């Protein structure tokens, strides 16, 4: 309400300033939660690359809002998923709802009735915008993407080409987003910058690294160097990684089997060995780890999460009844969505069995964040889940903390912690909050080293000391933020032992062998690693069967009391986890 009030009076008194020379004025209708009708000037659509340095926002950065679509002709299943997303998201950010219904009058009013039928009693923090978007629910692909000038200076939005039959949705939704948030829209829609790109095929670390699939070549006439050039000019990508598209993923979007958790960490879906897209995922992962580093110049940390069979027990490569393609559904737990301190994760089995394993694992990986599962068993039949039906809008003035997490330190040596801190008004102060062996957190001030770089030294500790820490920064305008965003609840952890863990962070599923497999009496895990991981066994419904706190890779694990069937073996290090399939039979 406050933002709408300010924009409204700004228009009356003529104080609105556009970032670029104005074009011919046009207007769109914006509805707030009280159904007030306000008219905002449509912002410029700029088809030339930005004339300034550009940074593409990472999805775990601070959000001001999210956007979703709602067509009155959507199925109940689609409406239920979007309503569930809205109900959680509106407690964190504004929710911009694009409403459509070609055969209906009073579209916004009817959308509100739909929401009431699905349990809504109020519409606080919801903003309704009536436009025609061709009933497309996949706003991830055609909604505008947040970019920043000079890292944190000003927010802009960018739009790519979308299939011509859905151009109406693409243009109207993206331009409406830019108009509501009063920021110019850059667009790769005119030669020589006419680039087709789907938002679901993009993962980026906010530091100039991005991952996509080779599907980008199917959609464009340009060669790799030209595509790289366009992406660098419009999004600031210095390192644009292309992985081979998966044969059984009908849409070939990386968000269906991968998720960046931070600048160093990737969550990757894992099929049972040899099943569906499993072989190509493993090949892509080996290619990624062998040829690329993080933006910090270090190895990526890889975590694996199962890609389960659908409710019929079928995978995407098997004949089945999912959608109209006669295949199994593409169940994925990586198609998740960050909303500040909240993470929404797709589920398929009413939160039970494999869902429970996945949600618990997400909580392990993102401690302190609120992890919520939303049943996507209906919309996944159309090859999409939570990430596909949402689009984030970053804050106008981000307070940014960039930090390479500490993984170890040496005995009796001071612990140096460094971070890059940025805000439009500059940084006033920064602190490290740390805990020793689980004691209460204490703070120490960081010192500006040069430019945006800050550092501090913690005292030396003996081998075996466990340290937890997080960073807090305050801008000159008074804004403050933590990294991790949840602060103490999700503090980073390491142990003083002076041992490099870089090789551990790179391990993949192929480095482990469960043998004999199949088995009945017992099994072992074969690997070249020497660390002692935790090992857990789950049945294939996700129920925990057994857990070993330390496993030395020499011992046999008894399975004689387990029934015949398929099981999952979870091999869990502090910074990495792998699932392997185990078959038990006589």
TAURCOR-V737218 format. One record per backbone hydrogen bond with DSSP energy under -0.5 kcal/mol. CO is the residue of the C=O (numbers start at 0). NH is the residue of the N-H. E is the energy in kcal/mol with one decimal. If there is no record, write none. Layout:
BEGIN
co,nh,e
CO,NH,E
CO,NH,E
END
This chain:
BEGIN
co,nh,e
0,4,-2.6
1,5,-2.3
2,6,-2.5
3,7,-2.6
4,8,-2.3
5,9,-2.3
6,10,-2.1
7,11,-1.8
8,12,-2.2
9,14,-2.3
9,15,-0.7
10,13,-0.6
25,41,-2.5
27,29,-0.6
27,39,-1.3
29,37,-2.1
30,127,-1.1
31,34,-2.2
35,31,-1.0
35,37,-0.7
37,29,-2.4
37,39,-0.5
39,27,-1.3
43,45,-0.6
43,184,-2.6
44,46,-0.6
45,186,-2.5
52,149,-3.0
54,147,-2.7
57,60,-1.5
61,394,-1.6
63,93,-1.9
64,392,-2.8
65,95,-3.0
66,390,-1.3
67,97,-2.6
69,99,-2.1
70,73,-2.2
74,78,-2.3
75,79,-2.7
76,80,-2.0
77,81,-2.4
78,82,-2.7
79,83,-2.3
80,84,-2.2
81,85,-2.7
82,86,-2.5
83,87,-1.5
84,88,-2.9
85,89,-2.5
87,90,-1.1
88,91,-2.3
88,92,-2.6
93,65,-2.0
93,95,-0.5
94,96,-0.7
94,126,-2.8
95,67,-2.3
95,97,-0.6
96,98,-0.6
96,128,-2.7
97,69,-2.9
98,130,-2.3
99,71,-2.6
100,103,-2.0
105,109,-2.1
106,110,-2.3
107,111,-2.3
108,112,-1.7
109,113,-2.3
110,114,-2.4
111,115,-2.4
112,116,-2.4
113,117,-1.1
114,119,-2.5
115,118,-1.8
122,125,-1.8
124,94,-2.5
126,96,-3.3
127,30,-2.1
128,98,-2.9
128,130,-0.7
130,132,-0.6
132,135,-1.9
136,138,-2.0
137,140,-1.5
137,141,-0.9
138,142,-2.7
140,198,-0.6
144,157,-1.9
145,56,-1.8
146,155,-2.8
147,54,-2.2
147,150,-0.6
148,152,-2.1
148,153,-0.7
149,151,-2.3
153,148,-2.7
155,146,-2.6
156,185,-3.0
157,144,-2.7
158,187,-2.3
160,196,-1.5
162,165,-2.3
163,166,-1.3
165,169,-1.9
166,170,-2.8
167,171,-2.2
168,172,-2.2
169,173,-1.9
170,174,-2.2
171,175,-2.0
172,176,-2.3
173,177,-2.1
174,178,-2.1
175,179,-2.7
176,180,-2.1
177,182,-2.4
178,181,-0.9
183,156,-1.8
183,185,-0.5
184,45,-3.1
185,158,-2.6
186,188,-1.3
187,160,-0.7
187,194,-1.7
189,192,-2.5
192,194,-1.1
194,160,-2.4
197,200,-2.0
198,201,-1.1
199,254,-1.8
202,210,-3.0
203,58,-0.5
207,237,-2.0
207,238,-2.3
208,204,-2.0
209,240,-3.2
210,202,-1.8
211,242,-2.5
212,215,-1.8
213,216,-1.8
213,217,-0.6
214,217,-0.6
214,218,-1.2
216,219,-0.5
222,226,-2.4
223,227,-2.9
224,228,-2.1
225,229,-2.3
226,230,-2.5
227,231,-2.2
228,232,-2.3
229,233,-2.4
230,234,-2.2
230,235,-0.6
230,236,-1.1
231,235,-1.3
234,55,-0.8
235,237,-0.6
238,209,-2.6
238,240,-0.8
240,211,-2.6
240,242,-0.5
242,213,-2.3
245,248,-0.6
247,249,-0.9
248,251,-0.5
252,255,-1.7
253,256,-1.7
253,257,-1.5
256,268,-2.8
258,266,-3.1
263,300,-3.2
264,260,-2.5
264,261,-1.1
265,267,-0.6
265,302,-2.5
266,258,-1.8
267,304,-2.0
269,306,-2.2
271,274,-2.3
274,277,-2.8
276,280,-2.5
277,281,-2.5
278,282,-2.1
279,283,-2.7
280,284,-2.6
281,285,-2.4
282,286,-2.2
283,287,-2.7
284,288,-2.7
285,289,-1.9
286,290,-1.3
287,291,-1.9
293,296,-2.1
297,293,-3.2
299,301,-0.5
300,265,-2.8
301,576,-0.5
302,267,-3.1
304,269,-2.2
305,307,-0.7
309,312,-2.6
313,309,-2.7
314,317,-2.1
314,327,-1.2
317,327,-1.0
321,324,-0.8
321,326,-1.1
325,319,-1.5
326,321,-1.8
328,330,-1.2
333,335,-2.3
334,386,-1.7
336,343,-2.5
338,341,-1.7
340,369,-2.6
341,338,-3.3
342,371,-2.5
343,336,-2.1
344,373,-2.3
346,375,-3.4
348,351,-1.6
351,354,-2.0
352,356,-1.6
353,357,-2.5
354,358,-3.0
355,359,-2.4
356,360,-2.2
357,361,-2.6
358,362,-2.1
359,363,-2.0
360,364,-2.4
361,365,-2.3
363,366,-0.6
365,368,-1.5
368,370,-0.8
369,342,-2.9
369,371,-0.6
371,344,-3.0
373,346,-2.3
375,379,-2.2
377,380,-1.2
378,381,-2.0
378,383,-0.6
379,329,-0.5
379,382,-2.1
384,388,-1.1
385,388,-0.8
386,389,-1.0
387,139,-1.9
390,66,-2.7
392,63,-2.7
392,64,-1.8
397,399,-0.7
399,421,-2.2
400,402,-0.5
401,419,-2.7
402,404,-0.8
406,494,-0.6
408,496,-1.4
408,497,-2.6
409,412,-1.5
413,415,-0.8
414,457,-3.1
416,455,-1.7
418,420,-0.5
418,453,-3.2
419,401,-2.6
421,399,-2.6
422,425,-1.9
425,475,-2.4
428,473,-2.9
429,445,-2.9
430,432,-0.5
430,471,-2.6
431,433,-0.5
431,443,-1.9
432,469,-2.1
433,441,-2.6
434,436,-0.6
434,467,-2.2
435,438,-1.7
441,433,-3.0
443,431,-2.7
446,454,-2.4
449,452,-2.5
451,420,-2.8
452,448,-3.4
452,449,-1.0
453,418,-2.5
454,446,-3.1
455,416,-3.0
455,457,-0.5
457,414,-1.9
460,411,-1.6
461,464,-1.8
464,466,-0.5
464,495,-2.6
465,436,-3.5
466,493,-2.1
467,434,-2.8
468,491,-2.2
469,432,-2.5
470,482,-2.2
471,430,-2.7
472,480,-2.0
473,427,-2.6
473,428,-1.7
474,477,-1.9
478,474,-3.3
480,472,-2.4
482,470,-2.5
483,486,-2.3
485,488,-1.3
486,489,-1.5
487,490,-1.3
491,468,-2.2
493,466,-2.9
494,408,-0.6
494,496,-0.7
495,463,-3.3
500,504,-2.0
501,505,-0.5
502,505,-0.9
503,506,-1.5
504,301,-1.2
507,510,-1.9
508,511,-1.7
512,514,-0.6
512,525,-3.2
514,523,-3.1
518,584,-2.0
520,558,-3.0
520,559,-1.0
522,556,-3.0
523,514,-2.3
523,525,-0.5
525,512,-1.9
530,532,-0.8
532,550,-1.3
533,571,-3.1
534,547,-3.3
535,569,-3.1
536,544,-3.6
536,545,-1.3
537,567,-3.1
538,541,-2.2
542,538,-2.4
545,536,-2.7
547,534,-2.2
550,532,-0.6
555,557,-0.6
556,522,-1.4
558,561,-2.0
564,583,-2.9
565,539,-1.2
566,581,-2.7
567,537,-2.8
567,569,-0.6
568,570,-0.6
568,579,-2.3
569,535,-2.2
569,571,-0.6
570,572,-0.6
570,577,-2.1
571,533,-2.7
572,575,-0.6
575,572,-3.2
576,303,-1.5
577,570,-3.1
579,568,-3.2
581,566,-3.2
581,583,-0.5
582,517,-0.6
582,518,-2.1
582,584,-0.5
583,564,-2.5
END
